[in-house]
Structures are given as C-alpha cells and as structure tokens.
Amino acid sequence: MGYTPRCTITDQDPALKVAIPNIMPETRHRFCMWHITSKVGDKAGPALAKNVEFKKALNNAVWDETLSATEFEFKWAKVMQDYNLVEHRWFNQLYEAHASWIPAYFQDILMGGLLKTTSRSESENSYFGKFTNHHCSLVEFIMQYNRAIEEQRHNHAKLNADCEGSTPEPKTPLGMERQAATLYTINIFYEFQKEIWAGSFTCKITNKTLEDGNRRYVVHETGLANGSENEMALMLTTMQQLNGKLKSAKQQANQSTNHQSVIESIVNATAPTEIQIKPPNVAKNKGSGKRLKSNKEKEMERTKKKVRTCATCDQPGHDNRNCPERKDISDE
C-alpha cells in the first residue's frame, strides 16, 4: 500500500501547527487561504486595497493551482517588486510560510475541492455574521436570517435583470465578442472584453512556422506600461488569425465548388446523366367519396326548420283543414 497523505485546513494557529504532526503524522497541515487573502486589504494599506490590478496580480500568483513552485516564486517576486512590498513585514511572513498555504506545494495531495469549499463556507459565514451576533435571541436570529436571505435574493434578481434586460455594447467588429455578449453575464463579459480589446490592438504575431504538420505561432504583446504578458490576449490574437484563415479557405472552397458537387458529397452518390419520369398506373386527380362535414354543418342541418305539409295531399302552403282536395270531397 502506498502512502496517501491527507490534508487539514485551518487558520494560522501555531498550536495546531505543532500538534497536528504529533497526533496525526499522516496529515499535512495547511493554512486557510480565505483567512489569509481576506486580510490583504488591511495589511497592504488603503491605496492597494482599492487597486484592482494589484488584487488581480496577487490572485493570479496565489490562487492558480496550475503553477509550479518555481512559477509561483517568480510571480510572487514580481508582484512584491511592482507594488513596493519587498520590505513589507506581513507579506514577508506569508512568503516564509508559503509551503503551508500555496497550492503549488500541495500538488501531491488530492484536495477534492476542499480548498474552494472551505472558502465558500467561510465567505457565507462572514456574510451572515453581518446580520447576527451571539447576543441575539432565537426570534431575533430568525428575523435577521430572513433579512439576509431576502437581500441575497434581491441582489440575485437584480443581477439577472441586468443581464437579461440589456446587451453590452461591443468595442470591436469581431463576431467572437458579439457571441460572448449573449453567453456571458455582464461582469464576466466586461472582463472578456478587456482581453479581446488587448488582443486586438496590443498583440501581434511575430513568427509562424510549420512543425510536423502543426502550425506554431509566436505572439508578443506590445504597448503596455508594465510590460507584462497577458495570456488571454495572446490567445485571442492567435484565434483571430486562425479564424481569418478559416474564413478565407471557406470562401475559396465555395468559389471552386458548385451546389451539385456539394450535394453529391453529402449523399455520397453521383447524379445520373439521364433521368426518366414515368406516370403512375392509376391517377385520381379529384377526391373520391363524400366530403366530411364539420360539426357546425351537422348542427345547422339538424336544427334547420322543416316546411310543414298538408296531411291530406302532402303539399306545402296549407294544412289539413284548408286542403283543396278535402274541400272538393265535402262539396260532393
């Protein structure tokens, strides 16, 4: 049997860090990333707390589970240098303990979604903590809980209305952007729009080669102040180039192929050179049998008033008392 390490996630508790290896030697102790990242705003200062680019760069270095240890260290050092945090005491402490909370150092353990699950539960705990406290009575707790649920539902309904009631305005003539506007939520679309804008105007393909039947594109990003590479923008630039080549190839194929050859390729058969059309043995050009009447017609016929006739001569226009034949008999 191979050794399968387990993992437990807690807050930065020094006592647990010492106790867990002694009591549970097959368990790896890991700090809770949600608790750590939730303190970044307070520790980094008010300016960086409002800096969206700083948060994005830090999250790309910390939360990316696909990074290796070397790639994480490179990204972390770049963030510290770009935002003047090299000498920051709290961030230095985090880096010293990076093996206890960064995903790159836990790739040998199957987390099974534990990382994200813990973050979600802690986030919900923090949200409901704004509405309740340990001094609440049971009635107050139920009232505050319902208030929190109503606020969540209201925000969710508002976001749905914003997404379904309006279509974001595209910035480029690309069909990819218009399709994304119909698929993504507004917030996600705006993030995608930034990348597709950067891919359209700040990236270019500098080299194209063919290796073993595969095309290889070298894309460089230019015109950015920080000189960092935007992987999404680079990918979108390559996709735009490939999309243009596919459209050109499709147009050439349409020009050189007529409709008959397209149909022959679909049905996998060749059209005959001579076609003979023979009439059927029996042809009925008109309908046969009685016409089926509708329910309305049947009802009209049933309720149609019959003309009264004489009981003596069976003729209309008079009755038995005024019948001419009876009169003639009485005269004799």
Steps between C-alpha positions, in 0.01 A plus 500: 500500500633840404507795732204732440535825696195679626454870550324718755440872453485741792575859580858598584504337843856429628373247754331291229810519285694327777227261619381361166831332396526336843141377525432436130837427338342406164321835474635816340411826670398784272404859573162623379554717192169680547602626844834616361372678189215665691764691702692630197303825484571589862867401489589653161351841576201698366665587166574140400173382651318697226749408225326250271816417305688417820228262616487336160877450485513362855209260438665376180808409701326359807185321380625345176511124566681431172818689596811314601705606803752682277227685308333609824822637643563697179150650499508576872834680470371705208189611692709597801735699279232669286306625803792581734428221749845344509566630853144455623507300826164324464554392139849376589347284773253359251779412258699328775196279564416454129545122521209490746235669285594543131337235270825440311642325810198268543485348152578153641175502701154456348307793643165398346369857499582549869676828432204661327246343737672649803513841335130491413395395850716767663363760259142409589589505869641849462191620310247375756723631779410854388135438593528299822706480819522272801271728704198439272199316632346223293230733364755768411723244334214374277405857404859595415552175312193566284626852439835366376327249271274772356802719427676216320190426293457869418861530383470181298178619331659838425800336336272278292295802391816691402622207290169417333375855449797647317773401256850646551632715217788335309826686447628299205336363180596144596227238504669340800420805713134513391458130579657548844250780571215251460662225710677671790365702788569873480788498748671201337444649154669826596803300621503311171458825306815641658696194389364501147573873471857441614532207263381713208720805546793413728597153371646385172628178347873532437579153365313210339656159440382155394638216713398138433172610344420735790501878471688688771432869566721734701293786643644804678319762700603860442399843620437419868650711774600218730619275216326195650366231273125454482443133420133541414569787260776300332269204456221714356740654250596155375135395479418810294777418255385139469139609459599729214687218326202266537263756350736555206529126439123461520444778245748342260331164538158654433626670186646179357210270594149509350180391672481166318841384621411602857183290490688207346757512779226502765301205364815319383356438153535638147205655318386292194551647153147403380181520707174327397171600662206257452136571596334271756266222387194653667459869554207656683504870438180559695396387840279194538214436737290743697638807653529484876280760661605703794317496830367847426344387173346197668347714772356747247336217307357348816348825622379611158119564510295262284219636277157383617293301247136403482406165652247436218686592182856529639544842341646809670322832549189381685383255763241222515211732577562724198599225256336547155459127455302470822284793397422330172395185682274695734332680205398168342 
